[in-house]
Amino acid sequence: MKGAAPAAFRVDYSHETARSLLDRPETLALFSFGPDSTPASDPRQLRVLQTPLAGPAPHECWSVAAAVSHGSADGLHWSRGGGWQLVAIEVDETSPGGIETASEYAYDRLLAHVAASPEHHLLRIWNYLDAINAGDGDAERYRLFCGARARSMAAHGLVRYPAATAIGHHGPRGRLQVYALCSAHDGIALENPRQVSAWAYPRQYGPTAPSFARAMQLPGDGLAISGTAAVIGHASLHADDVTAQAEEAIANLHALLERAALPPFDAASPLKVYVRHPDDAAVVRAVLDEQLDASVPRLLLQGDICRGELLVEIDGWRLPSR
């Protein structure tokens, strides 16, 4: 595999049954959405705790042009094929002892596994935790998570941050979900010219700046985009105006595409849109319809954004058009 190009990587939203999608040999990962906490029996499937805001949600399916193998060990799940790997772990905070301990434990397990894998380049990571904005000042749960994540990354010698999302869920209390896309080939981290790099935020946002890149150019082709909100420079904009925040987030997405010299979003660009207040879903959907081509797949989920004043965040992909 060393020196060879990675297999083609795809992301699709599908209303096919989970069983039919998992029966395909090329399926690398399958994400179902909703508060059902029943664990999946297949290591490739993760039930993400975010609640859909527009009826039954499709599955998010990752596939590669190669055969896929998979396995589990002590709560850590993985699947690999064609130079790509999914790694996922869920942790109950009550067992490790709070969000900091749980986050360090999850990251230590995940990063140790990745380092020992052929697919040892960490490209993109998702973090879902409950009550993300709870706690005052530096005791806020998101700030505690950021500190724990940074300590684990430093301990494992990471010298380049992956693209990332961190969103609050309304599922079981104390449940932390972390999953990642890795590759045998490295990507290129990208920053947004409209924003201060997250890892360079000033002290007002916490004792440890968030450890992520704004996007990651994937090996082969394509872009994995971090959670993107109405932040210009390092400041949140448009307080209490969900329309303006959604428009600003989309402007930031377009800036990342321009930075990567990629064409506009199309049918190969599935986006996940996290909305803090379910009553805002219709407004956000209208902005998406106005600002994006109708072919762009979009999935609206209830999610608490990492800053209490932010009402909407978008992450997703710009993959090669088909």
Contacts in CASP RR format, 6 or more apart in sequence:
PFRMAT RR
TARGET T0000
AUTHOR 0000-0000-0000
METHOD contacts of the structure
MODEL  1
MKGAAPAAFRVDYSHETARSLLDRPETLALFSFGPDSTPASDPRQLRVLQ
TPLAGPAPHECWSVAAAVSHGSADGLHWSRGGGWQLVAIEVDETSPGGIE
TASEYAYDRLLAHVAASPEHHLLRIWNYLDAINAGDGDAERYRLFCGARA
RSMAAHGLVRYPAATAIGHHGPRGRLQVYALCSAHDGIALENPRQVSAWA
YPRQYGPTAPSFARAMQLPGDGLAISGTAAVIGHASLHADDVTAQAEEAI
ANLHALLERAALPPFDAASPLKVYVRHPDDAAVVRAVLDEQLDASVPRLL
LQGDICRGELLVEIDGWRLPSR
1 82 0 8 1.000
1 83 0 8 1.000
1 118 0 8 1.000
1 184 0 8 1.000
2 184 0 8 1.000
3 185 0 8 1.000
5 185 0 8 1.000
5 219 0 8 1.000
5 220 0 8 1.000
6 82 0 8 1.000
6 83 0 8 1.000
6 84 0 8 1.000
6 183 0 8 1.000
6 184 0 8 1.000
6 185 0 8 1.000
6 219 0 8 1.000
6 220 0 8 1.000
7 64 0 8 1.000
7 65 0 8 1.000
7 66 0 8 1.000
7 81 0 8 1.000
7 82 0 8 1.000
7 83 0 8 1.000
7 84 0 8 1.000
8 64 0 8 1.000
8 65 0 8 1.000
8 320 0 8 1.000
9 28 0 8 1.000
9 62 0 8 1.000
9 63 0 8 1.000
9 64 0 8 1.000
9 84 0 8 1.000
9 218 0 8 1.000
9 319 0 8 1.000
10 62 0 8 1.000
10 63 0 8 1.000
10 64 0 8 1.000
10 268 0 8 1.000
10 319 0 8 1.000
10 322 0 8 1.000
11 60 0 8 1.000
11 61 0 8 1.000
11 62 0 8 1.000
11 270 0 8 1.000
11 316 0 8 1.000
11 317 0 8 1.000
11 319 0 8 1.000
12 60 0 8 1.000
12 61 0 8 1.000
12 63 0 8 1.000
12 270 0 8 1.000
12 297 0 8 1.000
13 58 0 8 1.000
13 59 0 8 1.000
13 60 0 8 1.000
13 61 0 8 1.000
13 270 0 8 1.000
13 297 0 8 1.000
13 299 0 8 1.000
14 21 0 8 1.000
14 58 0 8 1.000
14 59 0 8 1.000
14 61 0 8 1.000
15 56 0 8 1.000
15 58 0 8 1.000
15 59 0 8 1.000
16 59 0 8 1.000
18 30 0 8 1.000
18 32 0 8 1.000
18 40 0 8 1.000
18 45 0 8 1.000
18 59 0 8 1.000
21 27 0 8 1.000
21 30 0 8 1.000
21 59 0 8 1.000
21 61 0 8 1.000
22 30 0 8 1.000
22 42 0 8 1.000
22 44 0 8 1.000
22 45 0 8 1.000
24 63 0 8 1.000
25 67 0 8 1.000
25 68 0 8 1.000
26 63 0 8 1.000
26 64 0 8 1.000
26 65 0 8 1.000
26 66 0 8 1.000
26 67 0 8 1.000
26 68 0 8 1.000
27 44 0 8 1.000
27 61 0 8 1.000
27 62 0 8 1.000
27 63 0 8 1.000
27 68 0 8 1.000
28 44 0 8 1.000
28 62 0 8 1.000
28 63 0 8 1.000
28 64 0 8 1.000
28 68 0 8 1.000
28 79 0 8 1.000
28 80 0 8 1.000
28 81 0 8 1.000
28 84 0 8 1.000
28 85 0 8 1.000
28 86 0 8 1.000
29 44 0 8 1.000
29 45 0 8 1.000
29 46 0 8 1.000
29 60 0 8 1.000
29 61 0 8 1.000
29 62 0 8 1.000
29 79 0 8 1.000
29 86 0 8 1.000
29 88 0 8 1.000
29 179 0 8 1.000
30 42 0 8 1.000
30 44 0 8 1.000
30 45 0 8 1.000
30 46 0 8 1.000
30 59 0 8 1.000
30 60 0 8 1.000
30 61 0 8 1.000
30 62 0 8 1.000
31 45 0 8 1.000
31 46 0 8 1.000
31 47 0 8 1.000
31 48 0 8 1.000
31 59 0 8 1.000
31 60 0 8 1.000
31 61 0 8 1.000
32 40 0 8 1.000
32 45 0 8 1.000
32 46 0 8 1.000
32 47 0 8 1.000
32 48 0 8 1.000
32 57 0 8 1.000
32 59 0 8 1.000
33 47 0 8 1.000
33 48 0 8 1.000
33 50 0 8 1.000
33 51 0 8 1.000
33 52 0 8 1.000
33 57 0 8 1.000
33 60 0 8 1.000
33 299 0 8 1.000
33 301 0 8 1.000
34 47 0 8 1.000
34 48 0 8 1.000
34 49 0 8 1.000
34 50 0 8 1.000
34 51 0 8 1.000
34 52 0 8 1.000
34 57 0 8 1.000
35 49 0 8 1.000
35 51 0 8 1.000
35 170 0 8 1.000
35 171 0 8 1.000
35 172 0 8 1.000
36 47 0 8 1.000
37 47 0 8 1.000
37 49 0 8 1.000
37 171 0 8 1.000
37 172 0 8 1.000
37 175 0 8 1.000
38 47 0 8 1.000
39 47 0 8 1.000
39 90 0 8 1.000
40 46 0 8 1.000
40 47 0 8 1.000
42 70 0 8 1.000
43 70 0 8 1.000
43 71 0 8 1.000
43 72 0 8 1.000
43 77 0 8 1.000
43 78 0 8 1.000
43 79 0 8 1.000
43 88 0 8 1.000
44 68 0 8 1.000
44 70 0 8 1.000
44 77 0 8 1.000
44 79 0 8 1.000
44 86 0 8 1.000
46 77 0 8 1.000
46 88 0 8 1.000
46 177 0 8 1.000
46 179 0 8 1.000
48 128 0 8 1.000
48 169 0 8 1.000
48 177 0 8 1.000
49 128 0 8 1.000
49 169 0 8 1.000
49 170 0 8 1.000
49 171 0 8 1.000
49 172 0 8 1.000
49 175 0 8 1.000
49 177 0 8 1.000
50 128 0 8 1.000
50 167 0 8 1.000
50 169 0 8 1.000
50 274 0 8 1.000
50 301 0 8 1.000
50 302 0 8 1.000
50 303 0 8 1.000
51 169 0 8 1.000
51 170 0 8 1.000
51 171 0 8 1.000
51 301 0 8 1.000
51 302 0 8 1.000
51 303 0 8 1.000
52 299 0 8 1.000
52 300 0 8 1.000
52 301 0 8 1.000
52 302 0 8 1.000
53 275 0 8 1.000
53 278 0 8 1.000
53 281 0 8 1.000
53 300 0 8 1.000
53 301 0 8 1.000
53 302 0 8 1.000
54 281 0 8 1.000
54 285 0 8 1.000
54 300 0 8 1.000
57 299 0 8 1.000
57 301 0 8 1.000
58 299 0 8 1.000
60 270 0 8 1.000
60 272 0 8 1.000
60 299 0 8 1.000
62 84 0 8 1.000
62 86 0 8 1.000
62 181 0 8 1.000
64 81 0 8 1.000
64 82 0 8 1.000
64 83 0 8 1.000
64 84 0 8 1.000
65 82 0 8 1.000
66 81 0 8 1.000
66 82 0 8 1.000
66 83 0 8 1.000
67 81 0 8 1.000
68 79 0 8 1.000
68 80 0 8 1.000
68 81 0 8 1.000
69 79 0 8 1.000
69 80 0 8 1.000
69 81 0 8 1.000
70 77 0 8 1.000
70 78 0 8 1.000
70 79 0 8 1.000
70 80 0 8 1.000
71 77 0 8 1.000
71 78 0 8 1.000
71 79 0 8 1.000
72 78 0 8 1.000
74 109 0 8 1.000
75 89 0 8 1.000
75 90 0 8 1.000
76 87 0 8 1.000
76 88 0 8 1.000
76 89 0 8 1.000
76 109 0 8 1.000
76 110 0 8 1.000
76 113 0 8 1.000
77 86 0 8 1.000
77 87 0 8 1.000
77 88 0 8 1.000
77 89 0 8 1.000
78 85 0 8 1.000
78 86 0 8 1.000
78 87 0 8 1.000
78 88 0 8 1.000
78 113 0 8 1.000
78 117 0 8 1.000
79 85 0 8 1.000
79 86 0 8 1.000
80 86 0 8 1.000
80 117 0 8 1.000
80 118 0 8 1.000
80 119 0 8 1.000
82 184 0 8 1.000
83 118 0 8 1.000
83 119 0 8 1.000
83 183 0 8 1.000
83 184 0 8 1.000
83 185 0 8 1.000
84 119 0 8 1.000
84 181 0 8 1.000
84 182 0 8 1.000
84 183 0 8 1.000
84 184 0 8 1.000
85 114 0 8 1.000
85 117 0 8 1.000
85 118 0 8 1.000
85 119 0 8 1.000
85 181 0 8 1.000
85 182 0 8 1.000
85 183 0 8 1.000
86 179 0 8 1.000
86 180 0 8 1.000
86 181 0 8 1.000
86 182 0 8 1.000
87 110 0 8 1.000
87 113 0 8 1.000
87 114 0 8 1.000
87 117 0 8 1.000
87 179 0 8 1.000
87 180 0 8 1.000
87 182 0 8 1.000
88 177 0 8 1.000
88 178 0 8 1.000
88 179 0 8 1.000
88 180 0 8 1.000
89 106 0 8 1.000
89 109 0 8 1.000
89 110 0 8 1.000
89 177 0 8 1.000
89 178 0 8 1.000
89 179 0 8 1.000
90 175 0 8 1.000
90 176 0 8 1.000
90 177 0 8 1.000
90 178 0 8 1.000
91 102 0 8 1.000
91 103 0 8 1.000
91 105 0 8 1.000
91 106 0 8 1.000
91 175 0 8 1.000
91 176 0 8 1.000
91 178 0 8 1.000
92 102 0 8 1.000
92 174 0 8 1.000
92 175 0 8 1.000
92 176 0 8 1.000
93 99 0 8 1.000
93 101 0 8 1.000
93 102 0 8 1.000
93 174 0 8 1.000
93 175 0 8 1.000
93 176 0 8 1.000
94 174 0 8 1.000
95 102 0 8 1.000
96 102 0 8 1.000
96 104 0 8 1.000
96 105 0 8 1.000
98 174 0 8 1.000
99 129 0 8 1.000
99 141 0 8 1.000
99 144 0 8 1.000
99 145 0 8 1.000
99 148 0 8 1.000
99 174 0 8 1.000
99 176 0 8 1.000
100 144 0 8 1.000
100 145 0 8 1.000
100 147 0 8 1.000
100 148 0 8 1.000
101 148 0 8 1.000
102 148 0 8 1.000
102 174 0 8 1.000
102 176 0 8 1.000
103 129 0 8 1.000
103 144 0 8 1.000
103 145 0 8 1.000
103 147 0 8 1.000
103 148 0 8 1.000
103 149 0 8 1.000
103 152 0 8 1.000
103 176 0 8 1.000
104 148 0 8 1.000
104 149 0 8 1.000
104 151 0 8 1.000
104 152 0 8 1.000
106 176 0 8 1.000
106 178 0 8 1.000
107 148 0 8 1.000
107 149 0 8 1.000
107 152 0 8 1.000
107 153 0 8 1.000
107 156 0 8 1.000
107 178 0 8 1.000
108 152 0 8 1.000
108 155 0 8 1.000
108 156 0 8 1.000
110 178 0 8 1.000
110 180 0 8 1.000
111 122 0 8 1.000
111 152 0 8 1.000
111 153 0 8 1.000
111 156 0 8 1.000
111 158 0 8 1.000
112 156 0 8 1.000
114 120 0 8 1.000
114 122 0 8 1.000
114 180 0 8 1.000
114 182 0 8 1.000
115 156 0 8 1.000
117 182 0 8 1.000
118 184 0 8 1.000
119 182 0 8 1.000
119 183 0 8 1.000
119 184 0 8 1.000
120 182 0 8 1.000
120 184 0 8 1.000
121 182 0 8 1.000
121 183 0 8 1.000
121 184 0 8 1.000
121 185 0 8 1.000
121 186 0 8 1.000
121 187 0 8 1.000
121 219 0 8 1.000
122 158 0 8 1.000
122 162 0 8 1.000
122 180 0 8 1.000
122 182 0 8 1.000
123 162 0 8 1.000
123 163 0 8 1.000
123 180 0 8 1.000
123 181 0 8 1.000
123 182 0 8 1.000
123 183 0 8 1.000
123 187 0 8 1.000
123 216 0 8 1.000
123 218 0 8 1.000
123 224 0 8 1.000
124 162 0 8 1.000
124 163 0 8 1.000
124 164 0 8 1.000
124 180 0 8 1.000
124 181 0 8 1.000
124 216 0 8 1.000
124 224 0 8 1.000
124 226 0 8 1.000
125 162 0 8 1.000
125 163 0 8 1.000
125 164 0 8 1.000
125 165 0 8 1.000
125 178 0 8 1.000
125 179 0 8 1.000
125 180 0 8 1.000
125 181 0 8 1.000
125 212 0 8 1.000
126 164 0 8 1.000
126 165 0 8 1.000
126 177 0 8 1.000
126 178 0 8 1.000
126 179 0 8 1.000
126 180 0 8 1.000
127 145 0 8 1.000
127 149 0 8 1.000
127 164 0 8 1.000
127 165 0 8 1.000
127 166 0 8 1.000
127 167 0 8 1.000
127 176 0 8 1.000
127 177 0 8 1.000
127 178 0 8 1.000
128 166 0 8 1.000
128 167 0 8 1.000
128 168 0 8 1.000
128 169 0 8 1.000
128 176 0 8 1.000
128 177 0 8 1.000
128 178 0 8 1.000
129 141 0 8 1.000
129 145 0 8 1.000
129 166 0 8 1.000
129 168 0 8 1.000
129 169 0 8 1.000
129 174 0 8 1.000
129 175 0 8 1.000
129 176 0 8 1.000
129 177 0 8 1.000
130 168 0 8 1.000
130 169 0 8 1.000
130 170 0 8 1.000
130 171 0 8 1.000
130 172 0 8 1.000
130 173 0 8 1.000
130 174 0 8 1.000
130 175 0 8 1.000
131 141 0 8 1.000
131 168 0 8 1.000
131 173 0 8 1.000
131 174 0 8 1.000
131 304 0 8 1.000
132 141 0 8 1.000
132 142 0 8 1.000
132 145 0 8 1.000
132 166 0 8 1.000
132 167 0 8 1.000
132 168 0 8 1.000
132 304 0 8 1.000
132 305 0 8 1.000
132 306 0 8 1.000
133 140 0 8 1.000
133 141 0 8 1.000
133 142 0 8 1.000
133 304 0 8 1.000
133 306 0 8 1.000
133 307 0 8 1.000
133 308 0 8 1.000
134 140 0 8 1.000
134 141 0 8 1.000
135 141 0 8 1.000
137 143 0 8 1.000
137 206 0 8 1.000
138 206 0 8 1.000
138 207 0 8 1.000
142 166 0 8 1.000
142 306 0 8 1.000
143 205 0 8 1.000
143 206 0 8 1.000
143 207 0 8 1.000
143 208 0 8 1.000
145 166 0 8 1.000
146 166 0 8 1.000
146 206 0 8 1.000
146 208 0 8 1.000
146 209 0 8 1.000
146 210 0 8 1.000
146 211 0 8 1.000
147 207 0 8 1.000
147 208 0 8 1.000
149 211 0 8 1.000
150 208 0 8 1.000
150 209 0 8 1.000
150 211 0 8 1.000
153 161 0 8 1.000
153 211 0 8 1.000
160 189 0 8 1.000
160 213 0 8 1.000
161 189 0 8 1.000
161 199 0 8 1.000
161 211 0 8 1.000
161 212 0 8 1.000
161 213 0 8 1.000
162 180 0 8 1.000
162 189 0 8 1.000
162 212 0 8 1.000
162 213 0 8 1.000
162 216 0 8 1.000
163 189 0 8 1.000
163 212 0 8 1.000
163 213 0 8 1.000
163 214 0 8 1.000
163 215 0 8 1.000
163 216 0 8 1.000
163 224 0 8 1.000
163 225 0 8 1.000
163 226 0 8 1.000
164 210 0 8 1.000
164 211 0 8 1.000
164 212 0 8 1.000
164 213 0 8 1.000
164 226 0 8 1.000
164 227 0 8 1.000
165 226 0 8 1.000
165 227 0 8 1.000
165 313 0 8 1.000
165 315 0 8 1.000
166 210 0 8 1.000
166 306 0 8 1.000
167 274 0 8 1.000
167 303 0 8 1.000
167 304 0 8 1.000
167 305 0 8 1.000
167 306 0 8 1.000
167 313 0 8 1.000
168 303 0 8 1.000
168 304 0 8 1.000
168 305 0 8 1.000
169 175 0 8 1.000
169 177 0 8 1.000
169 303 0 8 1.000
169 304 0 8 1.000
170 302 0 8 1.000
170 303 0 8 1.000
170 304 0 8 1.000
181 224 0 8 1.000
183 218 0 8 1.000
183 219 0 8 1.000
185 219 0 8 1.000
185 220 0 8 1.000
186 219 0 8 1.000
187 216 0 8 1.000
187 217 0 8 1.000
187 218 0 8 1.000
187 219 0 8 1.000
188 216 0 8 1.000
188 217 0 8 1.000
189 213 0 8 1.000
189 215 0 8 1.000
189 216 0 8 1.000
189 217 0 8 1.000
190 213 0 8 1.000
190 214 0 8 1.000
190 215 0 8 1.000
190 216 0 8 1.000
190 217 0 8 1.000
190 223 0 8 1.000
190 256 0 8 1.000
190 259 0 8 1.000
190 260 0 8 1.000
191 197 0 8 1.000
191 213 0 8 1.000
191 214 0 8 1.000
191 259 0 8 1.000
192 214 0 8 1.000
192 215 0 8 1.000
192 228 0 8 1.000
192 252 0 8 1.000
192 255 0 8 1.000
192 256 0 8 1.000
192 259 0 8 1.000
193 255 0 8 1.000
193 259 0 8 1.000
194 232 0 8 1.000
194 233 0 8 1.000
194 251 0 8 1.000
194 252 0 8 1.000
194 255 0 8 1.000
195 214 0 8 1.000
195 231 0 8 1.000
195 232 0 8 1.000
195 233 0 8 1.000
195 234 0 8 1.000
195 252 0 8 1.000
196 233 0 8 1.000
196 234 0 8 1.000
197 213 0 8 1.000
197 214 0 8 1.000
198 209 0 8 1.000
198 210 0 8 1.000
198 211 0 8 1.000
198 212 0 8 1.000
198 213 0 8 1.000
198 214 0 8 1.000
199 209 0 8 1.000
199 210 0 8 1.000
199 211 0 8 1.000
199 212 0 8 1.000
200 209 0 8 1.000
201 209 0 8 1.000
201 210 0 8 1.000
201 234 0 8 1.000
202 234 0 8 1.000
205 234 0 8 1.000
210 306 0 8 1.000
212 226 0 8 1.000
213 226 0 8 1.000
214 225 0 8 1.000
214 226 0 8 1.000
214 228 0 8 1.000
214 256 0 8 1.000
215 223 0 8 1.000
215 224 0 8 1.000
215 225 0 8 1.000
215 226 0 8 1.000
215 256 0 8 1.000
215 259 0 8 1.000
215 260 0 8 1.000
216 223 0 8 1.000
216 224 0 8 1.000
216 226 0 8 1.000
217 223 0 8 1.000
217 260 0 8 1.000
218 224 0 8 1.000
221 319 0 8 1.000
221 320 0 8 1.000
222 260 0 8 1.000
222 262 0 8 1.000
222 317 0 8 1.000
222 318 0 8 1.000
222 319 0 8 1.000
222 320 0 8 1.000
223 256 0 8 1.000
223 257 0 8 1.000
223 260 0 8 1.000
223 262 0 8 1.000
223 317 0 8 1.000
223 318 0 8 1.000
223 319 0 8 1.000
224 316 0 8 1.000
224 317 0 8 1.000
225 253 0 8 1.000
225 256 0 8 1.000
225 314 0 8 1.000
225 315 0 8 1.000
225 316 0 8 1.000
225 317 0 8 1.000
225 318 0 8 1.000
226 315 0 8 1.000
227 313 0 8 1.000
227 314 0 8 1.000
227 315 0 8 1.000
227 316 0 8 1.000
228 249 0 8 1.000
228 252 0 8 1.000
228 253 0 8 1.000
228 256 0 8 1.000
228 313 0 8 1.000
228 314 0 8 1.000
228 315 0 8 1.000
229 236 0 8 1.000
229 245 0 8 1.000
229 248 0 8 1.000
229 249 0 8 1.000
229 252 0 8 1.000
229 305 0 8 1.000
229 307 0 8 1.000
229 310 0 8 1.000
229 312 0 8 1.000
229 313 0 8 1.000
229 314 0 8 1.000
230 236 0 8 1.000
230 237 0 8 1.000
230 238 0 8 1.000
230 244 0 8 1.000
230 245 0 8 1.000
230 246 0 8 1.000
230 248 0 8 1.000
230 249 0 8 1.000
230 252 0 8 1.000
230 310 0 8 1.000
230 312 0 8 1.000
231 237 0 8 1.000
231 252 0 8 1.000
231 310 0 8 1.000
232 248 0 8 1.000
236 307 0 8 1.000
236 309 0 8 1.000
236 310 0 8 1.000
237 244 0 8 1.000
237 245 0 8 1.000
237 248 0 8 1.000
238 244 0 8 1.000
238 245 0 8 1.000
238 248 0 8 1.000
239 309 0 8 1.000
240 311 0 8 1.000
242 275 0 8 1.000
242 277 0 8 1.000
242 280 0 8 1.000
242 283 0 8 1.000
242 284 0 8 1.000
242 311 0 8 1.000
242 312 0 8 1.000
243 283 0 8 1.000
243 287 0 8 1.000
245 310 0 8 1.000
245 311 0 8 1.000
245 312 0 8 1.000
246 283 0 8 1.000
246 284 0 8 1.000
246 287 0 8 1.000
246 288 0 8 1.000
246 291 0 8 1.000
246 312 0 8 1.000
247 287 0 8 1.000
247 291 0 8 1.000
249 312 0 8 1.000
249 313 0 8 1.000
249 314 0 8 1.000
250 287 0 8 1.000
250 288 0 8 1.000
250 291 0 8 1.000
250 292 0 8 1.000
250 314 0 8 1.000
253 265 0 8 1.000
253 271 0 8 1.000
253 314 0 8 1.000
254 264 0 8 1.000
257 263 0 8 1.000
257 264 0 8 1.000
257 265 0 8 1.000
257 318 0 8 1.000
260 318 0 8 1.000
262 318 0 8 1.000
263 321 0 8 1.000
264 293 0 8 1.000
265 271 0 8 1.000
265 292 0 8 1.000
265 293 0 8 1.000
265 296 0 8 1.000
265 318 0 8 1.000
266 293 0 8 1.000
266 295 0 8 1.000
266 296 0 8 1.000
266 321 0 8 1.000
267 295 0 8 1.000
267 296 0 8 1.000
267 297 0 8 1.000
267 321 0 8 1.000
267 322 0 8 1.000
268 317 0 8 1.000
268 318 0 8 1.000
268 319 0 8 1.000
268 320 0 8 1.000
268 321 0 8 1.000
268 322 0 8 1.000
269 296 0 8 1.000
269 297 0 8 1.000
269 316 0 8 1.000
269 317 0 8 1.000
269 318 0 8 1.000
269 319 0 8 1.000
270 296 0 8 1.000
270 297 0 8 1.000
270 298 0 8 1.000
270 299 0 8 1.000
270 316 0 8 1.000
270 317 0 8 1.000
271 288 0 8 1.000
271 292 0 8 1.000
271 296 0 8 1.000
271 297 0 8 1.000
271 298 0 8 1.000
271 299 0 8 1.000
271 314 0 8 1.000
271 315 0 8 1.000
271 316 0 8 1.000
271 317 0 8 1.000
272 298 0 8 1.000
272 299 0 8 1.000
272 301 0 8 1.000
272 314 0 8 1.000
272 315 0 8 1.000
272 316 0 8 1.000
273 284 0 8 1.000
273 288 0 8 1.000
273 298 0 8 1.000
273 299 0 8 1.000
273 300 0 8 1.000
273 301 0 8 1.000
273 312 0 8 1.000
273 313 0 8 1.000
273 314 0 8 1.000
274 301 0 8 1.000
274 302 0 8 1.000
274 303 0 8 1.000
274 305 0 8 1.000
274 312 0 8 1.000
274 313 0 8 1.000
274 314 0 8 1.000
274 315 0 8 1.000
275 281 0 8 1.000
275 284 0 8 1.000
275 300 0 8 1.000
275 301 0 8 1.000
275 302 0 8 1.000
275 303 0 8 1.000
275 311 0 8 1.000
275 312 0 8 1.000
276 302 0 8 1.000
276 303 0 8 1.000
276 304 0 8 1.000
276 305 0 8 1.000
276 308 0 8 1.000
276 310 0 8 1.000
276 311 0 8 1.000
276 312 0 8 1.000
277 311 0 8 1.000
278 302 0 8 1.000
280 311 0 8 1.000
280 312 0 8 1.000
281 300 0 8 1.000
284 300 0 8 1.000
284 312 0 8 1.000
285 300 0 8 1.000
288 296 0 8 1.000
288 298 0 8 1.000
292 298 0 8 1.000
303 313 0 8 1.000
305 311 0 8 1.000
305 312 0 8 1.000
305 313 0 8 1.000
306 313 0 8 1.000
END
